[in-house]
Amino acid sequence: MKAILSAIETQAISAIRMLAADAVEQAKSGHPGMPLGMAPAAYVLWNDFLRHNPTNPHWPDRDRFVLSAGHGSMLLYALLHLTGYDLSLDELKRFRQWGSKTPGHPEYGHTPGVEVTTGPLGQGISTAVGLALAERKLAAEFNRQGHTVVDHYTYVLASDGDLMEGVSGEASSLAGHWGLSKLIVLWDDNHISIDGKTDLSFSEDVLARYAAYGWHTQRVDGEDLAAVCSAIRAAQVDARPSLIAVRTVIGAGSPKAGSHKVHGEPLGAEALEATRKNLNWPHPPFEIPPEVYEHFRAAIAKGQRLEADWRARLERYAEAYPEEAQELQRRLKGELPPLEWEQLIPSFSGKIATRAASGKVLDALASALPELLGGSADLTPSNNTQAQGMESFSRENPTGRYLHYGVREYAMGAILNGLNLHGGYRAYGGTFFVFSDYMRPAIRLAALMGTPTIFVLTHDSVAIGEDGPTHQPIEHLASLRAMPGLLVVRPADALETAYAWRMALERKEGPTALVLTRQAVPVLERSNLAGAEGVLKGGYVLSERPGARAAIVATGSEVALALEAQKLLDEEGIPVRVVSLPCWEAFEAQPREYREAVLPRGLPTLAVEAGSSLGWERYADAVMGLDHFGASAPYPAVYENLGFRPGSVVRAVLELLNR
């Protein structure tokens, strides 16, 4: 039997519902159905459980709330406004308008209190796995008997669509395997998607599936506040991650309740007025009674007390464990320790694949950066991503710094974002470059959020050889370079690889993709080890000839090819400049004077890269690229037959000069 709601509870829930419905109506765009249906359960979570401080959204030991069903963003905005975050009523009135803090889907860093950018379904719940994993690891690393300084939950509100997307299945499987007990998901089980009833395409037993993943599962009536409360309490004490199926009616209280028509469009003036009457809400749009504000904004004083209590515990911890406290606070701020990069860079000679060089750099970095957290999607020996001394993470060994994701690139990308969003870690993950397609939504969200995730992408070209065109990336460099906010770095040799890692780790404002070779490439001749510092500027003159008549610009393994061609052209009396351009984005950020000094206007320039030629027109007059798929054969034969040989580069330069 449902408990009878108090007057203030009824008003509070109605306030959430009507703020959401009114904002969507005013915008003439949005999704009112989920906020109307899920408001009671969300109210219970925020009022009775969520440990947060509206006056300090970044308090480190706060609970995290992720609205994975990002289309229902007005539910979150209503809660943030009502509980006292810096989100005014005017911003709610400007929902989905230019320059507002209330965009159509929640955006991290844009709206106070938004923990994760969500929108593409499945990404929110999957990123939340990374948030919960970070909490588990930090707690294991820093908590001491009698001193608990890391202790918070990650709550998720997910939709049917979230649980249909494959990425959520991958991530949930890992959460169960890892035993992330402080991850609690409330599933808005409303049986409706955009097309209509979910049974058009979704008839599985979701709770049985999650039980098989190793999750604790429950089912409750979303209108029964006491039942929702009991379910969350049960979830908090279980040793497994929890999924609570919250049975709701989409669009509850409106004439369109239970219909897919309330999913993604405003109610309309007539239905909105009927909803007001059904909810016994006599107030005009955006008017909230003072007693409702007073009820919700008790969260401010409560949150301040919670944070003050945590800070007091942190002070006691610092007295007992000063070094650990200093280290924890440094890492939570995202500050790197002082690093002597020149001393950290290993000595390289001869030939070495840049993926192998990356592994050696990681060996050096792992001991210097305790926050460095690695992993791979079941390609560790190929990606060279497990540094010496990095033990494997498991529920039995939560301090392990290496994550085995299994063949789950899709989930790995989202979990990496969660780890880096949480704070305390700098997480990277590896896979083959061609499989970046599986991770692309997470890479894109990392760029959109400005999350400093590092994607290690090996086997970077047709030089994979025998694996053939299914595994040989062609269009991938052009594709990732087209993504705003992402640094794509394809180093030419071992030293450039070391500086690429420096660039990635020193970057705080966005993700970096390190694109590395499978095959061994020569360590290039330079006047000194610091010669590769030009990587930090995105590009530099690697080899100059006095009176250069042309330039060859290349990336990755093709830089060595360009140097071979330069020597052949020397024999023909044609001096050329060789430019290494490992990172277009960093190069574009340099002053124009620097860019034109490296690639002067008017100097005939040939670009050489074993991938799509798309984009090179901005730097070169001609391109030796690859605009078709490769073939299966040993890589020297593949390069030879596809024309990537010194003589071909020489002919291309001569043709350019003879135009």
N, C-alpha and C positions, 0 to 999 in steps of 0.2 A: 504494500500500500504506500502510495506516494505521500511524503510529508507535505503539509499545507505551507505554502510560502508566506513569509511575513510580507507586510505591505512594502517595506523598503526593498526587499529582494525582488518583488514583482516589479516595482518601479525601476530598479537598477537594470534588470534584464530587458525591460521595455525600452529603456533609454538606449542601450546598446543597439537593439533592433531598429529603433526609429532613426537614430543618427545614421546608421548604415543605409537604410532605405531612403531617407531624405537626401543624403549626399549623392547616391546613385541617381535619384530622380533629378536632382539639380544638374548633375553632369550630363544627364541624358545618355549615360553609358555606365556599364559596370555590372556587378554580380550581386544582387541583393539576397538571393536564395540561401546561400550558405550562412551568412551572418544571421539571418532570421531564424534559421533552424538550429544553429550551433551556439547561439547566445547563452542559453542556460549553462551548458557545460563549460564554456569559456569563462563565464562569470565565476563559477565554482573554482576553477583552476586559478584565476587571477586573484580572487578575493581570499581564498582559504589556503593556497599552497605556494604560489609563485613568490620566491624570495628575490625582490628587486627593489631598487631605489630610484624612483622617478626623477629625483634631483641629481643623480649621478648614474646615467645609463651604462657607464663603463666600469663600474665597481667590479673588480676581478672575480670575486666569489659569488656573484649573482647567479641565480638560475637562468638558463637560456630558454627562450621561447621562440620556436620556429613555426611560422605559418606556412607550412609546405603548400597548402591550398591557396597559393598567392592570389588567385582570382577573387577570393573573399577578403581582399585587403581592408575594406572598410570595417570589418570586424576588429582588426588589429588597430586601425587608426582610432576607432571609437574608444577602445580600451586604453590606448595610450593617452588620449585626450582626457578621458574621465578620471584616470588615476593620477594625473598631474604632470605628465611629461611636457616638454616644451613643444607642444603641438596645439596651437590655438584653434578655437572654434572656426575662425576665419579660414584656416587651412583646410578644415573639413568641408567647408562650403566651397572651397576651390578644388575639390577632388577631381583628379585627372585633368587639371588645367595647367597651362604653361607656367613654369616657375614655382609651382606649389610643392609643399612637402608631403603631398598625398598622391603620389603617382598611382597608376592603375594597378601595378603590382609592387609589393614592398621592395625597397632598394636600400641595401646596407650603405651606411655613410651618408645617406640623404635625409632620412627621417630618424629623429632620436628614438632609441628603443628597438629599432629593427636590427636583428642580429644577422640575418642572411638575406641576400637578394633571392627571391623566389618568383616563380612565374612558370618556367618549364616544369611541368609536373614530374614529381619523383626526385628532383634535385634537392628540394628542401629537406625531406626526410633523410636523404642520403648524406647531405652535408652535416646534418645533425648527428649522424653516426660518428663523424670526425670530431664534433664538439664533445660528445660523450667520451670518446676515446682519449681526447686530450685531458679531460678531467680525471679519468681513471689513471692515466700515466703520471700526471703531476701529483696526484694524491699518493701514489705508490712511491714516488721519488722524494717527496718533501715532507709528508706528514710523519710525525713521530709520536710515540706513545705519550698521551697527555697533551699533545699539541696538534690539533687538526686545523690546518690553514687552507686546505683545498677540499671542499665538500659541497657540491651543488648538483642539481639535476638538470637534464636537458629534456624539455617538453616539446612535443610536436603536435600540431593539429594537421592531420592529413585527410585527403579526400579519396573517393573511389579511384579517381584518375591517378593519384599518386601511387596507389597500390597496384594499378594496372601496368604502369611503366616498368620496364625491365630493370632500370637502374635501382629502383627501390628494393626489388627482390635480391639483387646482388649485394647491396649494402646491408639489408636486413639479415641476410644469411651470415655475413661477417659479424654483425652485431651479436647475433646469437652464438656464433662460434667463439667470439671473444668474451662473452658473458658481461655485456655492458649494462649492468643492473640499474644504472641511473638514467637510462634512456626510457622515457615513457611517451608513447604515441597514443593520442586520442584520434580515432578514425571516425570521421563524419559519415556514418553508414546510412546515407539517405536514399540509396537505391536509384539515384537519378544522375545521368550525365547529359551532355549537350544533346545527343541524339534522341534521348528518351530514357526509358527505364534501363537500368544497367544490365538486366537479364538479356538484352539484345546481344551482348557480347561478353558478359561477365557472370558466370554461374558457379565458379569454384567456391569451395569452403575456405574463406580467407583465414579464419582463425585456426583451422587445421593446418593450413600451410605455415602459418607463423609458429604454431606449436612444433611443427617439424623443424623449423629453423632453430628451435631452442628458446622460444619466447614464452613468457607468461601471458595468457590470454584471458579476457573477460568480455562479457557483453552486458550493456546497461541501457536503460531508457534515458534518452537525452533530456527529457523534461523532468526527470526525477533527480533533484539536486542531491538528496541524501545518498542515492545509489551511485551517482557520479563521484561523490566525496569518498564513499567507502571503497570504490574501485581504485581511485588514485592512492588511497592509503595502503591498500593491499599491494599495489604495484611498487610502492616505495620500499616495502620490506622484502620483496622477492629478490632472489639472487640472479634473476634473468632480466633482460630487457622486456618491456611490457607493451602489449597492444590492447587497447580498450576499444571495443566496437561500440560506439555511441549511436544508438538508433535514433535518428532524427527525422523530421519531416522538412524537406527543403521548402523555404518560403513560409515557414510556420507563422500563422496569424494573418496571412494575406489570402485573398480570394483565389490566388494561384497556387496555394500550398499543394505540395506533392507533384507538381508538374515541371517538366523540363523547361517550360516557358519562363520560369522565374530564375533559371540558372544564370543567364547571361544578358539580361535586358532589364531596364527599369520596370517597376510595377505599372507605371502609368498613373495619372492623377486620380482617376476614379478608384482604382484598386488600392492606391496609397491611402486615400481617405478612408476606405473600408477597413484597411489594416489598423489605422488609428483607432477606429471604433472597436474593432475586435480585441485590441490590446488595452482598451480603456485608457488610452493616452490622449488627453484633451489638449495637449500643448501644440502650438504651431511648429513648423519645421525649425530644427536646431535650437529649440528652447528646452533647457534642462532645469528642473526645479532645484532650488538651493540644497534641499535635504539630500538629493541624489548626489550632487557634487560632494557634499560633506561626507556621505557614506563612502564614495569611491576614494576620496583624497585622504582618507585615513591611511592609504598606502604610502603616503609621503613620510609621515612620522614613523610608521612601521619600518619602512625601508631604511630610513636614516638610523634607526636603532639597530637594525640588522647589520648595516655596514659598520657602525661604530663598534658593535660587538666583535665583528671580524677584525677590525683594525686593532682592537685591544688584544685579541688573541695573537695577532701578528706581532705586536710589540713583545708579548711574553715569549713567543717563539724566537724572536730576534735576540732576546736576552739569553735564551738557552742554547740557541743554534745560530750564532751571528753570521757565519759564513753561508749557511744554507739560506737564511733569510735574505741576505744580500744577493745571492745568486738567483733566488726566486723572483725578487723584485726587478732585477736587471732583465731577466727573460720575459717577464710579463710586460715590460715596457718595450720589448722588441729591440733592445740595444745589443749589438754585437760586442763581445769583449775585445780588447786591443789585440790586433793580429798583425804580426810581421809577415806580410804576404810573401816578400822575397825569400824569407827563410823557410816559409811553409812549402813553397813550390818545390816539388821533387826535381831531381836531376834527370834529364831525358837525353837520349842519344839514339842514333840509328833510326829504325822504323818502329812505330807503335801506333796501333789503332787509337783514334781519339776516345773511343769508349773505354779502352784499357787505360789510357792516360787519365781519363776521368776517375776511374777506380783508384788510381794511385793518388790523385789529388784528394779524393774522399778519405783515403787512409790517413793522410796528413791532417785533414780538417776534423776528423771525428774526435780526436782527443782534444783539440783546441776549442771545439764548439759542442758542449754537452747538450745543447738544444737541438742539434742536428738529428733529424729523424728520417730514416730512409725506408725504401720499400720497392717492390716490383710486382707486376702482374704475372707471376710465375715465370719470369725470365731473368732471374737474378744472375746466373752465370753468364748470360749473354749481355745483359745491361751493365754488368760490373758495378752494381749499386750497393752491395753490402760491404761496408768498410771493415777493415780489421778491428776487432774488438767490439763490433756491433752484434750483440746477442739478439736472437729472435724474440719478438714479443709474443706472449700468449697470456691466457687468463692466469696461468700458474706463474708466469714470469712477466709481470706488468711493467717492470723497469727496462725490459728489452727495447732496444732502439731500432729494430728492423722489423718491418711489417710485411708479412707474406699475404698478398691479396688474392692469391689464386688467379685463375683466368677471368679476371673481373676488371678490365680497364675502365669500364663505364663507372663503376662504383669507386674505383681508386681515385679518379679525378675529383669527385665530389668529396670524398673523405679527406683527401689532402687539403681541399679548401677549408673544410671544417677545422682541421688541426691548426691551420695557419690563422684562421679567424679567431680561434679561441684565445690564442696567446700562450707563450711559454715554449713554443717549438717552432723550428724552421723545417718544414716537411717537404720532402721531394719523393717522386715516384717514377719508376722507369717502365718503359715498354718499347716495342719496335715503333719506329716513326710512322709506318703505314697504319698502325693501330691507333694513332692519335685521332683518327676518325671516330672511334668508339668513345673517346674522351672529350670530343669537341664541345658538347654543351657545358661541361664543367670548366674547360679551358676558357670558354667565352664568358662564363659567369665570374671566373677568377679575374679576367680582364675588366669586366664591368664593375666588380666590387673593389678592384685595386688590391687584391689579395696576393701576397708575395710567394705564391706557390711556384715550385721549380719542377718542371716536367722534363725528365731525362729521356730523350727519344733517340734510340740507337738504330743502326742498320739504315743509314740515311739515304741510300740511293740504289740505283741498279747494280751497284757493286756488291749487293747481297748475293748476286750470282745465281747459284743453282736453285734457290727457292723460287725463282721465277717471278713473273709479273704480279701475281697475287700478293707478293710480299715486297715488291720494289716500289717505293714511293716516287711518284712523278709530279703530281700536282700539289703535293702537301706543303712544300715551302711557300709557294704562291698563296695557297689557301690560308696558312697561318699568318703570313705577312700582311694579309688583308684585314686581319682582326685588330681593331684599335686597342691600344693599351697593353699589348703583348710584345715582349722582346723575343725575337727569334734569332738565336745565335748558332751559327754553323762554323765552328773553329777549323782552322786549316791544319793544325798540328797540335802536339802535346802542350806546348807553351801557351798557345792561344786558348786551349781548353782550360788551363789553370786560370787564366785571366777571365774566361767566360764564367767560371764558378765564382770568382770574386765579384764580377758584375751582378750575378744573380743574387748572391748573398747580401751584398750591400744595398740592393734595391728593396725599398719598403713599399713602394706605391703601385706595385703590380707584378704579374707573373712573368716568368722567363721560361722559354723552351730551349733546351740545349740539344742540338741536333748533331749526332756523333756517328763516326764511321764504324763499320764492321771490320773493314780491311785495314792493314797496317799502312801508315803514310809516313813519309820522312819527317824528322824534326828539321825544320827549315833553318837555313843559315842566317844568322843575325850577328850584328856587331857585339851585342850583349844580351843577357837574359831579359832585360827590360824592354827589348825591342818589340815584344808582343804587347806592351801596354796600350798600343793603339787599338786593341780590342775594346778597351773601355770607352773609346770614342766611336766605336762601330766600324771604323775602317781606317786604313793608313797605307802609306807607301811602303811596301815591303822591300822592293828592289828597284833601284833607279839606275838609269843610264844617262849620261850627259847628252843633252840635245835630243831627248826622246821624241820620236816622231809619232808614236802611238802609245796607248795604254791598254793593258790587259787587266781586267778586273774579274776576280773570281772568289769563290767561297769554298770552304771545306777541302776535300781531296783534290779539287780542280786547281787549287792554288799551286800545288807542286807541278801540276801539268803546265800551268802558265809559266812557271820558272824554267822548265825544260824548253818550252817554246822560245822563251827570251834568249836562252843560250844559242839556239839554232839561228835565231834572227841576228844575233851578234856576228855569227859567221858570215852572214850575208850583208853585214854592214848596216843593219837597220836597228838602231837603238830603240828600245821600248821600256816603258815603266810597267811594273807589276804592282797592282793594288790588291790587298786582301780586304774584303768587305764582309766580315762575318755577321754584322748586325745592322741591317738597314735602319731600324728604328732609332738606335743610338746614334747612328751617323746623321740622320735627319735632324737630330736634336742639337747638333753642333752648329756654331756660327757659320754663316755662309762663307766667310773668308777661309775657314778651315776646310770646308767641303770642296771649295773651288781650288784650294791648294793641292788637295789629294787627287781630285778629278777635274782638271782645268777645262774651262769652256774652250771649245775649238780644237782640243786634242782628240783626234780620232780614237775611239774607245771600243774595244771588243769585250763583251761579257762571256764568261765560260762557266757553266754550271750544269751538272747532270740532272736537270729537272726542268719543269715548265719554264718557258722563256717569258711568260707573262710577268710584266712589271719591270723587267730589266730596261725597257725603253727609257726610263727616267734617268738612267746612268750611262747607257751605252748606245752607240750608233749601229751596232750589229750584235747579235746574240748567237752563241753556240750553245743551244739548250736541247731539251728533249721534250717534244710535244706529242709523244705517243708512248704506249706501254713498252716495257722491256721484254726480256726473253730469259729462258732458263739455260744457263751455261756457267762454267767457271768465270769469275768476274773479269779476269784479264781479257777473255774472249768477248764478253759482253761489251766492255769498254771499247775494245778494238773494233768490233763490228758496228757499234753505234757511233763511231767516229771520234771518240774521246781519246785522241793520241796527239803527241806534240806536232807531228807534221800537219795534221788537220788545223791546229790552232795557227800555225805559221801561215798556211794558205789563206785562212780567214783574215789574218792581219793584212796580208798582201792585197787581198781583194778589197779590203776596207781602204787601204792607202791608194788603190788604183781607181777608186770611184770617180 
